[in-house]
Amino acid sequence: MTVKQQIRDKRLGQKVFRPVLKSGKFKGLPKCVVKDCMNPGQNTGNRRKDGTIIYRSKCKQHHYESIAKSHGISVTKLRHKIVLKIARKQGFETVTDYLNSKHPYRNKRLDYCENVDGRLGFVCTTTITDKCMLEVDHINNIHKDNHEKNYQTLCSCCHRYKTRYFGHSKNLKYMKKVLSKNAAKFSKSKKKGRK
């Protein structure tokens, strides 16, 4: 549709005075006003009094580009500012902490290295000064296996050591057995040292 027409669309539930997309998953939605853009106008998340959705004249990408241009910054910096604002509103200090909270396994990261119990055959003596020094390790070395039992938090040094010396095993039961055996050895030697 090239000529602007007044169209009543069931999906929109509102009158549109600009071209509408004819095909694809966005069929029937108002088209972005930027030439040759085949995306719909951005859904603002707001509704009119009659309950119809309000769409911007530009798609999300072109909307951000125009705002970034008016502020004299790049689109990446603009998006970072937007995400930082959302993160602070939800109580996070940084964008990284906010994004990690939504990650499938980084949100399970503890604030200490779990090798303090000697599970890798030695005791971790790394002083953790920031969360960025900690990583979530998949015990059975299968990164698609995202069960909570398959996670452990290790510092960067311990994680690399575990990958080098235990990276061949893909069996979770075997790995748990080895790690618990090492931790038990360490706790026994610790108890003997106290006496």
N, C-alpha and C positions, 0 to 999 in steps of 0.2 A: 504494500500500500504506500504510494508515494504522496498522494494528496492528503493533507490533514483533514480528517473527518471526525465527526462526533460519533463515537462508537460505544455501544453498551455491551460489555462483555461479562458473562456469568462469573468468570474467574476473578475479574477485577472488582466487579460490583460497583463500578463508578463510570462516569463519563470521561473519555479521554480525548484531548484535542491535539494529539500528536501521533505519528505513525506507530503501529503496533506490530510486534514480531509475528510473522506468519507461520513459522515452523520451529521444530525443536522443543526442548523441554520448557522453554520460556514462552511458548506460543500464547499469544493474546496479551502479553504484558507490554507496557509502553516502552518503546525503543529509546536507547540513549541518543541524545541530540547530536553527539559528535559524529562527523561524517565517517562512513564505512565501519562504524562500530556496531556489532550485532549482539550486544548485551542489553539486558533490560535496565531501566533506570533503577537506582538503588532504593531498596525498601527502607524507609526511614525508621520503621518500627512504631510509627505513630498512626493513629486512625482519626478519621473525621468524626463528627458528631453522629453521622448516619452509620458508622462502623466500617466504612471503606478504608482500604490501605492507602497511605500517602507515599507516592514514589517520587524520587528526585528526577530532575530532567537528565542527569548524567548517571552513568553506571558507577560502581564503587571505585574502580581504577581511575577513571577520568575525574571523578569528584575529588579524590585525594590529590591528584596531579594539580588541579586548579587551586586547591587550598595551599599546597606546598609552594606553588609558584607565587601566590599572593604573599606568603610569609617569607619567601626567599630562602627556603630550605629544600632538601631532597625529600622524596616520597618516603624513603627508608627512615629518615629522622622523624618525619611526621608520624609514621606508624608507630615508631618507638615511643614517641611522646604520648600517643593515644593509649598504647598498651601500659605504659608506666602509670598513667593516670588511673586506669582500671585496677592495676596491681596495688597501688597505694590505697585506693578506695576499699579494697578487700583485705588490707592489713599486711601486705608484703612490702619489703624494703626495696627489692630490685625486680626487674622484669624477669631475670633468670629464675628467681625463687618462685615467681608467679607461674611461669611456663613449666617449671619442674613439678609444681603441684598438680598439673594436669597431665603429666607424662605417665605412661603405663607402669613404669617401675621406678623412675627417679623419685617419685613421691614417697617411696618406701625407704629412702635413704635415712639412716640414723645419724646422730651427731658424733659418733666415735667409730674407730676401726674395730671390728669384731675379732680381729686377730690378737687382741689383748689376752685372750684365753689360750693362745698358743696353738690354735687349730691348724696352722700351716707348718708346725714343727719348730717354730721359734716365736718369741713374743715381740709384738710390734712396739717399738719405742718411739715412733714418730709423734711429735707434738703437733696436734691439730690446731691450727690457728684460724682456719676458715673452712667453710663447708665445701669449697671448691677442691679441697685436697682429698675429699672422700668420693668414692664411686660405688655404684651398685653392681655387684658381681653375680653372674648366673652360675651357680654352683656346678651344674652339670655341663657347663660350656655350650649349651644350646640357647641361643638368644631369642628364639621364638617361643621357648617354654617359659611363660610368664606366670607361673604359679607362685604364690607367696613363699612356699617352702623352698623354692629354688633361688631365693635372694639372700645375699649377705652383703653387708657394708664393709668395704676394705679401703684403706688409704691407697694412694697411687702406687707406692712401693710394693705393698703386699699384693695388690691386684696383679702387677706385672710378674711377681715371683710365682703366684698361683697359676697364672696363664702359662708360664714357661715350664713349670715342673708338674702341673696337674692338668694342663690343657688338652691332653690326649683323651681323657676319659669323658664319656657322654652318659654315664650311668649315675643317676642321682643317688640311689641307695649306696652304691660303692663309695662315692665321694663323701656322702654324709658320714659313712662308717670311718673313713680315713680321717676326716676332720675331727670327729668326736674322739677317736683314738688318740690323736695328737694332743687334743685339748686335755684329755684325761691324764696322759703322761705328764703334761706340764703342771697340772694341778697337784698330782702326787709329789712331783719333785719340789714344788712350792711348799707343800705341807711338811715334807722332810726337812727342808731348809729352815723352817720355823722352829722345829724341835731341836 
